[in-house]
Amino acid sequence: MAAAVKMYSTRFCPYCIRARTLLDSKGVTYTDIGVDGQPALRREMSAISGRSTVPQIWIGKHHVGGFDDLARLERQGQLDELLQLTQ
């Protein structure tokens, strides 16, 4: 079973759009939690990630971070491996 992917994002954030594009290009199914105008969800995201910027991405129980972190994993050839891990 592949790891579940969860992302907190906003609709128009360029980094969120790039993260969605990368995940979509890999055929990854993910839960996209929109925090636009949702202060409670943004607080939840900040509380569990320790960060206040979007996107914040988890693969299984592993907190990847933002788009730059996701792209770094892809460049290093580690993203596919992480996506294949089970929870």
PDB file with one MODEL, atoms N, CA, C and O in Angstrom:
MODEL        1
ATOM      1  N   MET A   1       0.844  -1.190   0.000  1.00  0.00           N
ATOM      2  CA  MET A   1       0.000   0.000   0.000  1.00  0.00           C
ATOM      3  C   MET A   1       0.883   1.244   0.000  1.00  0.00           C
ATOM      4  O   MET A   1       1.795   1.347   0.820  1.00  0.00           O
ATOM      5  N   ALA A   2       0.635   2.168  -0.883  1.00  0.00           N
ATOM      6  CA  ALA A   2       1.428   3.394  -0.952  1.00  0.00           C
ATOM      7  C   ALA A   2       1.037   4.330   0.191  1.00  0.00           C
ATOM      8  O   ALA A   2      -0.088   4.298   0.689  1.00  0.00           O
ATOM      9  N   ALA A   3       1.980   5.146   0.582  1.00  0.00           N
ATOM     10  CA  ALA A   3       1.752   6.085   1.673  1.00  0.00           C
ATOM     11  C   ALA A   3       0.722   7.137   1.269  1.00  0.00           C
ATOM     12  O   ALA A   3       0.694   7.581   0.121  1.00  0.00           O
ATOM     13  N   ALA A   4      -0.109   7.523   2.209  1.00  0.00           N
ATOM     14  CA  ALA A   4      -1.081   8.582   1.968  1.00  0.00           C
ATOM     15  C   ALA A   4      -0.352   9.921   1.941  1.00  0.00           C
ATOM     16  O   ALA A   4       0.577  10.148   2.716  1.00  0.00           O
ATOM     17  N   VAL A   5      -0.779  10.795   1.049  1.00  0.00           N
ATOM     18  CA  VAL A   5      -0.169  12.111   0.924  1.00  0.00           C
ATOM     19  C   VAL A   5      -1.215  13.147   1.298  1.00  0.00           C
ATOM     20  O   VAL A   5      -2.353  13.101   0.831  1.00  0.00           O
ATOM     21  N   LYS A   6      -0.810  14.085   2.153  1.00  0.00           N
ATOM     22  CA  LYS A   6      -1.697  15.151   2.610  1.00  0.00           C
ATOM     23  C   LYS A   6      -0.974  16.473   2.426  1.00  0.00           C
ATOM     24  O   LYS A   6       0.211  16.591   2.735  1.00  0.00           O
ATOM     25  N   MET A   7      -1.698  17.472   1.916  1.00  0.00           N
ATOM     26  CA  MET A   7      -1.093  18.783   1.707  1.00  0.00           C
ATOM     27  C   MET A   7      -2.066  19.865   2.165  1.00  0.00           C
ATOM     28  O   MET A   7      -3.236  19.868   1.784  1.00  0.00           O
ATOM     29  N   TYR A   8      -1.563  20.780   2.986  1.00  0.00           N
ATOM     30  CA  TYR A   8      -2.306  21.983   3.334  1.00  0.00           C
ATOM     31  C   TYR A   8      -1.868  23.043   2.326  1.00  0.00           C
ATOM     32  O   TYR A   8      -0.674  23.223   2.090  1.00  0.00           O
ATOM     33  N   SER A   9      -2.837  23.747   1.730  1.00  0.00           N
ATOM     34  CA  SER A   9      -2.490  24.687   0.673  1.00  0.00           C
ATOM     35  C   SER A   9      -3.523  25.803   0.566  1.00  0.00           C
ATOM     36  O   SER A   9      -4.538  25.815   1.263  1.00  0.00           O
ATOM     37  N   THR A  10      -3.228  26.735  -0.329  1.00  0.00           N
ATOM     38  CA  THR A  10      -4.203  27.729  -0.750  1.00  0.00           C
ATOM     39  C   THR A  10      -4.346  27.602  -2.265  1.00  0.00           C
ATOM     40  O   THR A  10      -3.477  27.046  -2.936  1.00  0.00           O
ATOM     41  N   ARG A  11      -5.433  28.115  -2.784  1.00  0.00           N
ATOM     42  CA  ARG A  11      -5.718  27.945  -4.213  1.00  0.00           C
ATOM     43  C   ARG A  11      -4.717  28.638  -5.120  1.00  0.00           C
ATOM     44  O   ARG A  11      -4.340  28.081  -6.151  1.00  0.00           O
ATOM     45  N   PHE A  12      -4.276  29.843  -4.763  1.00  0.00           N
ATOM     46  CA  PHE A  12      -3.503  30.645  -5.699  1.00  0.00           C
ATOM     47  C   PHE A  12      -2.032  30.784  -5.352  1.00  0.00           C
ATOM     48  O   PHE A  12      -1.308  31.502  -6.042  1.00  0.00           O
ATOM     49  N   CYS A  13      -1.578  30.131  -4.321  1.00  0.00           N
ATOM     50  CA  CYS A  13      -0.166  30.164  -3.946  1.00  0.00           C
ATOM     51  C   CYS A  13       0.643  29.477  -5.050  1.00  0.00           C
ATOM     52  O   CYS A  13       0.358  28.330  -5.392  1.00  0.00           O
ATOM     53  N   PRO A  14       1.656  30.166  -5.618  1.00  0.00           N
ATOM     54  CA  PRO A  14       2.419  29.544  -6.706  1.00  0.00           C
ATOM     55  C   PRO A  14       3.155  28.274  -6.282  1.00  0.00           C
ATOM     56  O   PRO A  14       3.318  27.359  -7.089  1.00  0.00           O
ATOM     57  N   TYR A  15       3.596  28.209  -5.040  1.00  0.00           N
ATOM     58  CA  TYR A  15       4.286  27.008  -4.567  1.00  0.00           C
ATOM     59  C   TYR A  15       3.305  25.845  -4.387  1.00  0.00           C
ATOM     60  O   TYR A  15       3.657  24.686  -4.606  1.00  0.00           O
ATOM     61  N   CYS A  16       2.084  26.165  -3.991  1.00  0.00           N
ATOM     62  CA  CYS A  16       1.045  25.129  -3.879  1.00  0.00           C
ATOM     63  C   CYS A  16       0.711  24.578  -5.261  1.00  0.00           C
ATOM     64  O   CYS A  16       0.564  23.369  -5.435  1.00  0.00           O
ATOM     65  N   ILE A  17       0.596  25.457  -6.227  1.00  0.00           N
ATOM     66  CA  ILE A  17       0.304  25.038  -7.598  1.00  0.00           C
ATOM     67  C   ILE A  17       1.426  24.150  -8.123  1.00  0.00           C
ATOM     68  O   ILE A  17       1.162  23.134  -8.766  1.00  0.00           O
ATOM     69  N   ARG A  18       2.670  24.522  -7.855  1.00  0.00           N
ATOM     70  CA  ARG A  18       3.805  23.711  -8.310  1.00  0.00           C
ATOM     71  C   ARG A  18       3.829  22.351  -7.618  1.00  0.00           C
ATOM     72  O   ARG A  18       4.157  21.341  -8.242  1.00  0.00           O
ATOM     73  N   ALA A  19       3.481  22.323  -6.330  1.00  0.00           N
ATOM     74  CA  ALA A  19       3.435  21.037  -5.605  1.00  0.00           C
ATOM     75  C   ALA A  19       2.352  20.144  -6.196  1.00  0.00           C
ATOM     76  O   ALA A  19       2.576  18.951  -6.402  1.00  0.00           O
ATOM     77  N   ARG A  20       1.173  20.715  -6.470  1.00  0.00           N
ATOM     78  CA  ARG A  20       0.093  19.937  -7.086  1.00  0.00           C
ATOM     79  C   ARG A  20       0.527  19.400  -8.451  1.00  0.00           C
ATOM     80  O   ARG A  20       0.270  18.242  -8.780  1.00  0.00           O
ATOM     81  N   THR A  21       1.183  20.243  -9.237  1.00  0.00           N
ATOM     82  CA  THR A  21       1.639  19.850 -10.568  1.00  0.00           C
ATOM     83  C   THR A  21       2.617  18.689 -10.485  1.00  0.00           C
ATOM     84  O   THR A  21       2.524  17.741 -11.265  1.00  0.00           O
ATOM     85  N   LEU A  22       3.562  18.755  -9.539  1.00  0.00           N
ATOM     86  CA  LEU A  22       4.542  17.674  -9.381  1.00  0.00           C
ATOM     87  C   LEU A  22       3.856  16.379  -8.948  1.00  0.00           C
ATOM     88  O   LEU A  22       4.117  15.316  -9.510  1.00  0.00           O
ATOM     89  N   LEU A  23       2.987  16.471  -7.960  1.00  0.00           N
ATOM     90  CA  LEU A  23       2.287  15.270  -7.491  1.00  0.00           C
ATOM     91  C   LEU A  23       1.387  14.701  -8.581  1.00  0.00           C
ATOM     92  O   LEU A  23       1.325  13.485  -8.764  1.00  0.00           O
ATOM     93  N   ASP A  24       0.689  15.575  -9.306  1.00  0.00           N
ATOM     94  CA  ASP A  24      -0.178  15.119 -10.396  1.00  0.00           C
ATOM     95  C   ASP A  24       0.636  14.434 -11.493  1.00  0.00           C
ATOM     96  O   ASP A  24       0.199  13.431 -12.057  1.00  0.00           O
ATOM     97  N   SER A  25       1.819  14.972 -11.795  1.00  0.00           N
ATOM     98  CA  SER A  25       2.655  14.392 -12.855  1.00  0.00           C
ATOM     99  C   SER A  25       3.118  12.984 -12.496  1.00  0.00           C
ATOM    100  O   SER A  25       3.442  12.190 -13.378  1.00  0.00           O
ATOM    101  N   LYS A  26       3.148  12.679 -11.208  1.00  0.00           N
ATOM    102  CA  LYS A  26       3.545  11.356 -10.739  1.00  0.00           C
ATOM    103  C   LYS A  26       2.345  10.439 -10.536  1.00  0.00           C
ATOM    104  O   LYS A  26       2.497   9.278 -10.157  1.00  0.00           O
ATOM    105  N   GLY A  27       1.150  10.969 -10.790  1.00  0.00           N
ATOM    106  CA  GLY A  27      -0.060  10.163 -10.622  1.00  0.00           C
ATOM    107  C   GLY A  27      -0.403   9.901  -9.167  1.00  0.00           C
ATOM    108  O   GLY A  27      -1.070   8.917  -8.847  1.00  0.00           O
ATOM    109  N   VAL A  28       0.053  10.783  -8.284  1.00  0.00           N
ATOM    110  CA  VAL A  28      -0.163  10.613  -6.847  1.00  0.00           C
ATOM    111  C   VAL A  28      -1.560  11.120  -6.470  1.00  0.00           C
ATOM    112  O   VAL A  28      -1.961  12.217  -6.861  1.00  0.00           O
ATOM    113  N   THR A  29      -2.278  10.318  -5.720  1.00  0.00           N
ATOM    114  CA  THR A  29      -3.543  10.749  -5.144  1.00  0.00           C
ATOM    115  C   THR A  29      -3.216  11.372  -3.791  1.00  0.00           C
ATOM    116  O   THR A  29      -2.493  10.780  -2.989  1.00  0.00           O
ATOM    117  N   TYR A  30      -3.739  12.548  -3.544  1.00  0.00           N
ATOM    118  CA  TYR A  30      -3.425  13.240  -2.292  1.00  0.00           C
ATOM    119  C   TYR A  30      -4.656  13.969  -1.784  1.00  0.00           C
ATOM    120  O   TYR A  30      -5.575  14.287  -2.539  1.00  0.00           O
ATOM    121  N   THR A  31      -4.647  14.219  -0.497  1.00  0.00           N
ATOM    122  CA  THR A  31      -5.688  15.014   0.134  1.00  0.00           C
ATOM    123  C   THR A  31      -5.180  16.442   0.203  1.00  0.00           C
ATOM    124  O   THR A  31      -4.143  16.710   0.810  1.00  0.00           O
ATOM    125  N   ASP A  32      -5.905  17.353  -0.415  1.00  0.00           N
ATOM    126  CA  ASP A  32      -5.522  18.765  -0.452  1.00  0.00           C
ATOM    127  C   ASP A  32      -6.454  19.530   0.477  1.00  0.00           C
ATOM    128  O   ASP A  32      -7.641  19.689   0.192  1.00  0.00           O
ATOM    129  N   ILE A  33      -5.910  19.995   1.578  1.00  0.00           N
ATOM    130  CA  ILE A  33      -6.699  20.699   2.590  1.00  0.00           C
ATOM    131  C   ILE A  33      -6.511  22.194   2.377  1.00  0.00           C
ATOM    132  O   ILE A  33      -5.449  22.745   2.666  1.00  0.00           O
ATOM    133  N   GLY A  34      -7.549  22.843   1.871  1.00  0.00           N
ATOM    134  CA  GLY A  34      -7.485  24.278   1.598  1.00  0.00           C
ATOM    135  C   GLY A  34      -7.622  25.099   2.867  1.00  0.00           C
ATOM    136  O   GLY A  34      -8.575  24.935   3.629  1.00  0.00           O
ATOM    137  N   VAL A  35      -6.661  25.983   3.083  1.00  0.00           N
ATOM    138  CA  VAL A  35      -6.713  26.834   4.274  1.00  0.00           C
ATOM    139  C   VAL A  35      -7.107  28.274   3.918  1.00  0.00           C
ATOM    140  O   VAL A  35      -7.047  29.165   4.765  1.00  0.00           O
ATOM    141  N   ASP A  36      -7.508  28.493   2.662  1.00  0.00           N
ATOM    142  CA  ASP A  36      -7.972  29.829   2.251  1.00  0.00           C
ATOM    143  C   ASP A  36      -9.141  30.246   3.137  1.00  0.00           C
ATOM    144  O   ASP A  36     -10.163  29.561   3.169  1.00  0.00           O
ATOM    145  N   GLY A  37      -9.011  31.339   3.845  1.00  0.00           N
ATOM    146  CA  GLY A  37     -10.113  31.839   4.660  1.00  0.00           C
ATOM    147  C   GLY A  37     -10.540  30.884   5.763  1.00  0.00           C
ATOM    148  O   GLY A  37     -11.662  30.977   6.260  1.00  0.00           O
ATOM    149  N   GLN A  38      -9.674  29.978   6.147  1.00  0.00           N
ATOM    150  CA  GLN A  38      -9.981  28.984   7.180  1.00  0.00           C
ATOM    151  C   GLN A  38      -8.941  29.088   8.307  1.00  0.00           C
ATOM    152  O   GLN A  38      -8.036  28.257   8.385  1.00  0.00           O
ATOM    153  N   PRO A  39      -9.061  30.083   9.165  1.00  0.00           N
ATOM    154  CA  PRO A  39      -8.041  30.275  10.203  1.00  0.00           C
ATOM    155  C   PRO A  39      -7.852  29.061  11.114  1.00  0.00           C
ATOM    156  O   PRO A  39      -6.740  28.808  11.577  1.00  0.00           O
ATOM    157  N   ALA A  40      -8.909  28.319  11.373  1.00  0.00           N
ATOM    158  CA  ALA A  40      -8.769  27.140  12.241  1.00  0.00           C
ATOM    159  C   ALA A  40      -7.900  26.080  11.565  1.00  0.00           C
ATOM    160  O   ALA A  40      -7.064  25.457  12.219  1.00  0.00           O
ATOM    161  N   LEU A  41      -8.091  25.870  10.261  1.00  0.00           N
ATOM    162  CA  LEU A  41      -7.266  24.893   9.539  1.00  0.00           C
ATOM    163  C   LEU A  41      -5.823  25.363   9.430  1.00  0.00           C
ATOM    164  O   LEU A  41      -4.899  24.553   9.510  1.00  0.00           O
ATOM    165  N   ARG A  42      -5.622  26.674   9.248  1.00  0.00           N
ATOM    166  CA  ARG A  42      -4.256  27.204   9.188  1.00  0.00           C
ATOM    167  C   ARG A  42      -3.566  27.029  10.535  1.00  0.00           C
ATOM    168  O   ARG A  42      -2.382  26.696  10.584  1.00  0.00           O
ATOM    169  N   ARG A  43      -4.293  27.249  11.631  1.00  0.00           N
ATOM    170  CA  ARG A  43      -3.715  27.036  12.969  1.00  0.00           C
ATOM    171  C   ARG A  43      -3.375  25.557  13.165  1.00  0.00           C
ATOM    172  O   ARG A  43      -2.324  25.228  13.714  1.00  0.00           O
ATOM    173  N   GLU A  44      -4.261  24.672  12.718  1.00  0.00           N
ATOM    174  CA  GLU A  44      -4.002  23.234  12.802  1.00  0.00           C
ATOM    175  C   GLU A  44      -2.719  22.889  12.046  1.00  0.00           C
ATOM    176  O   GLU A  44      -1.866  22.164  12.558  1.00  0.00           O
ATOM    177  N   MET A  45      -2.589  23.409  10.830  1.00  0.00           N
ATOM    178  CA  MET A  45      -1.402  23.159  10.012  1.00  0.00           C
ATOM    179  C   MET A  45      -0.144  23.643  10.734  1.00  0.00           C
ATOM    180  O   MET A  45       0.854  22.926  10.809  1.00  0.00           O
ATOM    181  N   SER A  46      -0.202  24.858  11.261  1.00  0.00           N
ATOM    182  CA  SER A  46       0.954  25.423  11.963  1.00  0.00           C
ATOM    183  C   SER A  46       1.313  24.623  13.204  1.00  0.00           C
ATOM    184  O   SER A  46       2.489  24.423  13.507  1.00  0.00           O
ATOM    185  N   ALA A  47       0.292  24.167  13.919  1.00  0.00           N
ATOM    186  CA  ALA A  47       0.525  23.412  15.147  1.00  0.00           C
ATOM    187  C   ALA A  47       1.223  22.084  14.865  1.00  0.00           C
ATOM    188  O   ALA A  47       2.118  21.685  15.611  1.00  0.00           O
ATOM    189  N   ILE A  48       0.824  21.398  13.800  1.00  0.00           N
ATOM    190  CA  ILE A  48       1.413  20.081  13.551  1.00  0.00           C
ATOM    191  C   ILE A  48       2.692  20.142  12.718  1.00  0.00           C
ATOM    192  O   ILE A  48       3.487  19.203  12.737  1.00  0.00           O
ATOM    193  N   SER A  49       2.897  21.246  11.983  1.00  0.00           N
ATOM    194  CA  SER A  49       4.102  21.343  11.150  1.00  0.00           C
ATOM    195  C   SER A  49       5.176  22.227  11.764  1.00  0.00           C
ATOM    196  O   SER A  49       6.359  22.081  11.454  1.00  0.00           O
ATOM    197  N   GLY A  50       4.765  23.148  12.637  1.00  0.00           N
ATOM    198  CA  GLY A  50       5.724  24.117  13.169  1.00  0.00           C
ATOM    199  C   GLY A  50       6.032  25.217  12.166  1.00  0.00           C
ATOM    200  O   GLY A  50       6.953  26.006  12.376  1.00  0.00           O
ATOM    201  N   ARG A  51       5.280  25.278  11.092  1.00  0.00           N
ATOM    202  CA  ARG A  51       5.490  26.278  10.045  1.00  0.00           C
ATOM    203  C   ARG A  51       4.162  26.961   9.728  1.00  0.00           C
ATOM    204  O   ARG A  51       3.092  26.383   9.916  1.00  0.00           O
ATOM    205  N   SER A  52       4.250  28.202   9.241  1.00  0.00           N
ATOM    206  CA  SER A  52       3.023  28.936   8.940  1.00  0.00           C
ATOM    207  C   SER A  52       2.816  29.151   7.444  1.00  0.00           C
ATOM    208  O   SER A  52       1.804  29.724   7.040  1.00  0.00           O
ATOM    209  N   THR A  53       3.754  28.704   6.620  1.00  0.00           N
ATOM    210  CA  THR A  53       3.642  28.906   5.186  1.00  0.00           C
ATOM    211  C   THR A  53       3.017  27.694   4.504  1.00  0.00           C
ATOM    212  O   THR A  53       3.078  26.575   5.013  1.00  0.00           O
ATOM    213  N   VAL A  54       2.418  27.938   3.343  1.00  0.00           N
ATOM    214  CA  VAL A  54       1.860  26.857   2.533  1.00  0.00           C
ATOM    215  C   VAL A  54       2.719  26.704   1.287  1.00  0.00           C
ATOM    216  O   VAL A  54       3.356  27.659   0.846  1.00  0.00           O
ATOM    217  N   PRO A  55       2.735  25.515   0.727  1.00  0.00           N
ATOM    218  CA  PRO A  55       2.091  24.300   1.196  1.00  0.00           C
ATOM    219  C   PRO A  55       2.888  23.641   2.310  1.00  0.00           C
ATOM    220  O   PRO A  55       4.080  23.899   2.480  1.00  0.00           O
ATOM    221  N   GLN A  56       2.214  22.790   3.061  1.00  0.00           N
ATOM    222  CA  GLN A  56       2.858  21.884   4.010  1.00  0.00           C
ATOM    223  C   GLN A  56       2.405  20.495   3.615  1.00  0.00           C
ATOM    224  O   GLN A  56       1.209  20.220   3.526  1.00  0.00           O
ATOM    225  N   ILE A  57       3.377  19.616   3.377  1.00  0.00           N
ATOM    226  CA  ILE A  57       3.110  18.326   2.763  1.00  0.00           C
ATOM    227  C   ILE A  57       3.600  17.195   3.658  1.00  0.00           C
ATOM    228  O   ILE A  57       4.695  17.251   4.218  1.00  0.00           O
ATOM    229  N   TRP A  58       2.760  16.163   3.778  1.00  0.00           N
ATOM    230  CA  TRP A  58       3.115  14.937   4.490  1.00  0.00           C
ATOM    231  C   TRP A  58       2.986  13.772   3.536  1.00  0.00           C
ATOM    232  O   TRP A  58       2.050  13.707   2.740  1.00  0.00           O
ATOM    233  N   ILE A  59       3.924  12.857   3.619  1.00  0.00           N
ATOM    234  CA  ILE A  59       3.820  11.579   2.927  1.00  0.00           C
ATOM    235  C   ILE A  59       3.815  10.540   4.028  1.00  0.00           C
ATOM    236  O   ILE A  59       4.826  10.312   4.692  1.00  0.00           O
ATOM    237  N   GLY A  60       2.662   9.912   4.215  1.00  0.00           N
ATOM    238  CA  GLY A  60       2.494   9.049   5.373  1.00  0.00           C
ATOM    239  C   GLY A  60       2.646   9.895   6.623  1.00  0.00           C
ATOM    240  O   GLY A  60       2.014  10.945   6.747  1.00  0.00           O
ATOM    241  N   LYS A  61       3.465   9.453   7.532  1.00  0.00           N
ATOM    242  CA  LYS A  61       3.691  10.199   8.773  1.00  0.00           C
ATOM    243  C   LYS A  61       4.898  11.128   8.668  1.00  0.00           C
ATOM    244  O   LYS A  61       5.232  11.830   9.622  1.00  0.00           O
ATOM    245  N   HIS A  62       5.551  11.127   7.503  1.00  0.00           N
ATOM    246  CA  HIS A  62       6.748  11.942   7.279  1.00  0.00           C
ATOM    247  C   HIS A  62       6.364  13.342   6.809  1.00  0.00           C
ATOM    248  O   HIS A  62       5.743  13.503   5.759  1.00  0.00           O
ATOM    249  N   HIS A  63       6.738  14.357   7.596  1.00  0.00           N
ATOM    250  CA  HIS A  63       6.492  15.743   7.193  1.00  0.00           C
ATOM    251  C   HIS A  63       7.594  16.150   6.220  1.00  0.00           C
ATOM    252  O   HIS A  63       8.751  16.311   6.607  1.00  0.00           O
ATOM    253  N   VAL A  64       7.223  16.312   4.965  1.00  0.00           N
ATOM    254  CA  VAL A  64       8.170  16.697   3.923  1.00  0.00           C
ATOM    255  C   VAL A  64       8.544  18.162   4.070  1.00  0.00           C
ATOM    256  O   VAL A  64       9.717  18.519   3.956  1.00  0.00           O
ATOM    257  N   GLY A  65       7.555  19.014   4.323  1.00  0.00           N
ATOM    258  CA  GLY A  65       7.763  20.458   4.371  1.00  0.00           C
ATOM    259  C   GLY A  65       7.006  21.106   3.238  1.00  0.00           C
ATOM    260  O   GLY A  65       5.875  20.724   2.936  1.00  0.00           O
ATOM    261  N   GLY A  66       7.635  22.097   2.603  1.00  0.00           N
ATOM    262  CA  GLY A  66       6.994  22.830   1.520  1.00  0.00           C
ATOM    263  C   GLY A  66       7.389  22.324   0.146  1.00  0.00           C
ATOM    264  O   GLY A  66       7.971  21.248   0.007  1.00  0.00           O
ATOM    265  N   PHE A  67       7.059  23.125  -0.877  1.00  0.00           N
ATOM    266  CA  PHE A  67       7.359  22.709  -2.243  1.00  0.00           C
ATOM    267  C   PHE A  67       8.852  22.550  -2.468  1.00  0.00           C
ATOM    268  O   PHE A  67       9.279  21.588  -3.105  1.00  0.00           O
ATOM    269  N   ASP A  68       9.658  23.482  -1.953  1.00  0.00           N
ATOM    270  CA  ASP A  68      11.109  23.371  -2.156  1.00  0.00           C
ATOM    271  C   ASP A  68      11.636  22.043  -1.619  1.00  0.00           C
ATOM    272  O   ASP A  68      12.503  21.423  -2.234  1.00  0.00           O
ATOM    273  N   ASP A  69      11.123  21.615  -0.496  1.00  0.00           N
ATOM    274  CA  ASP A  69      11.537  20.342   0.100  1.00  0.00           C
ATOM    275  C   ASP A  69      11.083  19.165  -0.772  1.00  0.00           C
ATOM    276  O   ASP A  69      11.831  18.208  -0.970  1.00  0.00           O
ATOM    277  N   LEU A  70       9.863  19.243  -1.286  1.00  0.00           N
ATOM    278  CA  LEU A  70       9.331  18.206  -2.164  1.00  0.00           C
ATOM    279  C   LEU A  70      10.165  18.116  -3.446  1.00  0.00           C
ATOM    280  O   LEU A  70      10.518  17.022  -3.888  1.00  0.00           O
ATOM    281  N   ALA A  71      10.475  19.270  -4.036  1.00  0.00           N
ATOM    282  CA  ALA A  71      11.268  19.306  -5.266  1.00  0.00           C
ATOM    283  C   ALA A  71      12.682  18.775  -5.025  1.00  0.00           C
ATOM    284  O   ALA A  71      13.256  18.113  -5.890  1.00  0.00           O
ATOM    285  N   ARG A  72      13.238  19.066  -3.856  1.00  0.00           N
ATOM    286  CA  ARG A  72      14.577  18.563  -3.516  1.00  0.00           C
ATOM    287  C   ARG A  72      14.569  17.032  -3.467  1.00  0.00           C
ATOM    288  O   ARG A  72      15.481  16.383  -3.980  1.00  0.00           O
ATOM    289  N   LEU A  73      13.540  16.465  -2.850  1.00  0.00           N
ATOM    290  CA  LEU A  73      13.419  15.004  -2.817  1.00  0.00           C
ATOM    291  C   LEU A  73      13.355  14.434  -4.237  1.00  0.00           C
ATOM    292  O   LEU A  73      13.968  13.408  -4.531  1.00  0.00           O
ATOM    293  N   GLU A  74      12.615  15.101  -5.100  1.00  0.00           N
ATOM    294  CA  GLU A  74      12.497  14.653  -6.494  1.00  0.00           C
ATOM    295  C   GLU A  74      13.857  14.724  -7.198  1.00  0.00           C
ATOM    296  O   GLU A  74      14.254  13.772  -7.869  1.00  0.00           O
ATOM    297  N   ARG A  75      14.568  15.839  -7.050  1.00  0.00           N
ATOM    298  CA  ARG A  75      15.888  15.992  -7.687  1.00  0.00           C
ATOM    299  C   ARG A  75      16.883  14.957  -7.192  1.00  0.00           C
ATOM    300  O   ARG A  75      17.738  14.498  -7.950  1.00  0.00           O
ATOM    301  N   GLN A  76      16.775  14.590  -5.922  1.00  0.00           N
ATOM    302  CA  GLN A  76      17.703  13.628  -5.325  1.00  0.00           C
ATOM    303  C   GLN A  76      17.275  12.181  -5.583  1.00  0.00           C
ATOM    304  O   GLN A  76      17.951  11.246  -5.154  1.00  0.00           O
ATOM    305  N   GLY A  77      16.162  11.999  -6.279  1.00  0.00           N
ATOM    306  CA  GLY A  77      15.695  10.656  -6.591  1.00  0.00           C
ATOM    307  C   GLY A  77      15.089   9.919  -5.411  1.00  0.00           C
ATOM    308  O   GLY A  77      15.006   8.691  -5.428  1.00  0.00           O
ATOM    309  N   GLN A  78      14.661  10.653  -4.378  1.00  0.00           N
ATOM    310  CA  GLN A  78      14.127  10.033  -3.171  1.00  0.00           C
ATOM    311  C   GLN A  78      12.607  10.105  -3.064  1.00  0.00           C
ATOM    312  O   GLN A  78      12.016   9.426  -2.224  1.00  0.00           O
ATOM    313  N   LEU A  79      11.971  10.916  -3.900  1.00  0.00           N
ATOM    314  CA  LEU A  79      10.524  11.107  -3.767  1.00  0.00           C
ATOM    315  C   LEU A  79       9.760   9.826  -4.086  1.00  0.00           C
ATOM    316  O   LEU A  79       8.860   9.447  -3.336  1.00  0.00           O
ATOM    317  N   ASP A  80      10.097   9.158  -5.174  1.00  0.00           N
ATOM    318  CA  ASP A  80       9.375   7.941  -5.542  1.00  0.00           C
ATOM    319  C   ASP A  80       9.496   6.882  -4.451  1.00  0.00           C
ATOM    320  O   ASP A  80       8.529   6.187  -4.137  1.00  0.00           O
ATOM    321  N   GLU A  81      10.688   6.768  -3.879  1.00  0.00           N
ATOM    322  CA  GLU A  81      10.903   5.792  -2.801  1.00  0.00           C
ATOM    323  C   GLU A  81      10.027   6.117  -1.599  1.00  0.00           C
ATOM    324  O   GLU A  81       9.409   5.228  -1.013  1.00  0.00           O
ATOM    325  N   LEU A  82       9.977   7.395  -1.236  1.00  0.00           N
ATOM    326  CA  LEU A  82       9.165   7.810  -0.094  1.00  0.00           C
ATOM    327  C   LEU A  82       7.673   7.570  -0.365  1.00  0.00           C
ATOM    328  O   LEU A  82       6.927   7.172   0.530  1.00  0.00           O
ATOM    329  N   LEU A  83       7.260   7.815  -1.594  1.00  0.00           N
ATOM    330  CA  LEU A  83       5.868   7.594  -1.955  1.00  0.00           C
ATOM    331  C   LEU A  83       5.475   6.127  -1.881  1.00  0.00           C
ATOM    332  O   LEU A  83       4.300   5.816  -1.686  1.00  0.00           O
ATOM    333  N   GLN A  84       6.423   5.230  -2.031  1.00  0.00           N
ATOM    334  CA  GLN A  84       6.132   3.799  -2.003  1.00  0.00           C
ATOM    335  C   GLN A  84       6.091   3.212  -0.592  1.00  0.00           C
ATOM    336  O   GLN A  84       5.618   2.093  -0.394  1.00  0.00           O
ATOM    337  N   LEU A  85       6.583   3.965   0.379  1.00  0.00           N
ATOM    338  CA  LEU A  85       6.590   3.458   1.762  1.00  0.00           C
ATOM    339  C   LEU A  85       5.171   3.279   2.277  1.00  0.00           C
ATOM    340  O   LEU A  85       4.266   4.039   1.931  1.00  0.00           O
ATOM    341  N   THR A  86       4.998   2.280   3.092  1.00  0.00           N
ATOM    342  CA  THR A  86       3.695   2.120   3.733  1.00  0.00           C
ATOM    343  C   THR A  86       3.717   2.884   5.043  1.00  0.00           C
ATOM    344  O   THR A  86       4.772   3.164   5.612  1.00  0.00           O
ATOM    345  N   GLN A  87       2.541   3.206   5.494  1.00  0.00           N
ATOM    346  CA  GLN A  87       2.424   3.977   6.738  1.00  0.00           C
ATOM    347  C   GLN A  87       2.756   3.126   7.934  1.00  0.00           C
ATOM    348  O   GLN A  87       2.710   3.607   9.066  1.00  0.00           O
TER     349      GLN A  87
ENDMDL
END
